[in-house]
Amino acid sequence: MPHPTKSVPGILVYSKYLGVILIVVGIPTIFLDDSTGSEIPLLVGLFTLLVASDRIEDERSVQIKTTSLYFAFIISYAVKLVTTNLHDHTLITFELVEINHFLILTLALANSIFYSRLHILKH
C-alpha cells in the first residue's frame, strides 16, 4: 500500500533556497562581526532549511526529519555537558553558554543528519 503524499505549494519549496542563502551569508558574518545578533542570519537559515518542505512530503521524510532533530539535540546536549566539564577542569578555554550557539549546533547537526539520511535511503 503506497504511503500518502502531500503536495506543497511552490512558494514553500523555494524557502529551502532562502535558507541556503541565509546560511551562506551567516557563516562569514558570525566570524567577522562581533556585535550582538550577528548569529541571527545563520540561525534563521538553518531553521528555514530544516522546516522547508520538499515538493512531495511523505510520512517517511517527516519521520526522518523528526528523528534527525531528536538525535541532533541529544548530541548537542552531550557536547554542551562535555565542554562545560572540560572548561571547569581548565582543559579548554571556551564554554558553550550562549543559547543561540547551542541552537546553531543543534540545527546544523539536524540538517546534516536529515539530508545525509534522506540521500542514503534514496539510493
C-alpha positions in Angstrom: 0.0 0.0 0.0 1.6 3.3 -1.0 2.2 6.0 1.6 0.0 9.1 1.3 1.9 12.1 -0.1 1.2 15.7 0.3 1.9 18.3 -2.4 3.4 21.6 -1.3 2.7 25.0 -2.9 5.6 26.3 -5.0 6.5 29.3 -2.7 7.1 27.0 0.2 9.5 24.9 -1.8 11.7 27.9 -2.5 12.1 28.6 1.2 14.8 26.0 1.1 16.8 28.3 -1.2 16.2 31.2 1.2 17.6 29.0 4.0 20.8 28.2 2.0 21.3 31.9 1.1 21.0 32.9 4.8 23.5 30.1 5.8 26.0 31.3 3.2 25.7 34.9 4.4 25.5 33.9 8.1 28.7 31.8 8.3 31.2 34.6 7.5 29.0 37.1 9.4 29.3 35.1 12.7 33.1 35.1 12.4 33.7 38.6 11.1 31.1 40.6 13.1 31.4 40.6 16.9 28.2 42.6 17.5 25.2 41.2 19.3 22.8 39.4 16.9 25.4 38.6 14.3 24.5 34.9 14.5 20.8 35.5 13.6 21.2 35.1 9.8 22.9 31.7 10.3 20.3 30.6 12.9 17.3 31.6 10.8 18.9 30.0 7.7 19.5 26.7 9.5 16.0 26.7 10.9 14.4 27.6 7.5 16.4 24.8 5.8 15.2 22.3 8.3 11.5 23.2 8.2 11.4 23.8 4.5 9.2 21.3 2.7 10.1 19.2 -0.3 7.8 19.2 -3.3 6.4 16.0 -2.1 6.3 15.2 1.6 5.6 11.7 2.8 5.4 10.1 6.2 8.9 8.7 5.9 10.6 12.0 5.2 8.7 13.7 8.1 9.8 10.8 10.4 13.4 11.1 9.2 13.3 14.9 9.9 11.9 14.4 13.4 14.3 11.7 14.4 17.2 13.7 13.0 16.3 16.6 15.2 16.0 14.3 18.2 19.4 12.8 17.6 20.9 16.3 17.0 19.5 17.5 20.3 21.0 14.6 22.2 24.4 15.0 20.6 24.4 18.8 21.1 23.5 18.4 24.8 26.2 15.9 25.2 28.7 18.3 23.6 27.5 21.0 26.0 28.0 18.8 29.0 31.4 17.7 27.9 32.6 21.2 27.1 31.3 22.5 30.4 33.1 19.8 32.3 36.3 20.3 30.4 36.1 24.1 30.9 35.5 23.5 34.7 38.7 21.4 34.8 40.5 24.1 32.8 41.3 21.7 29.9 39.7 24.0 27.3 39.2 27.8 27.2 35.7 28.0 25.8 32.3 27.0 27.1 29.1 26.6 25.2 26.9 29.1 27.2 25.1 31.1 24.5 21.7 29.7 23.7 22.0 30.8 20.1 25.3 28.9 19.7 23.6 25.8 21.1 20.7 26.2 18.7 23.1 26.7 15.8 24.9 23.5 16.8 21.6 21.6 17.1 20.2 22.8 13.8 23.4 22.3 11.9 23.6 18.7 13.2 19.9 18.1 12.5 20.2 19.4 8.9 23.4 17.3 8.4 21.8 14.1 9.8 18.5 14.7 7.9 19.9 15.3 4.5 22.5 12.5 4.8 19.9 10.0 5.9 17.5 11.2 3.2 20.0 10.8 0.4 21.4 7.5 1.8 17.9 6.0 1.9 17.0 7.2 -1.6 20.0 5.4 -3.1 
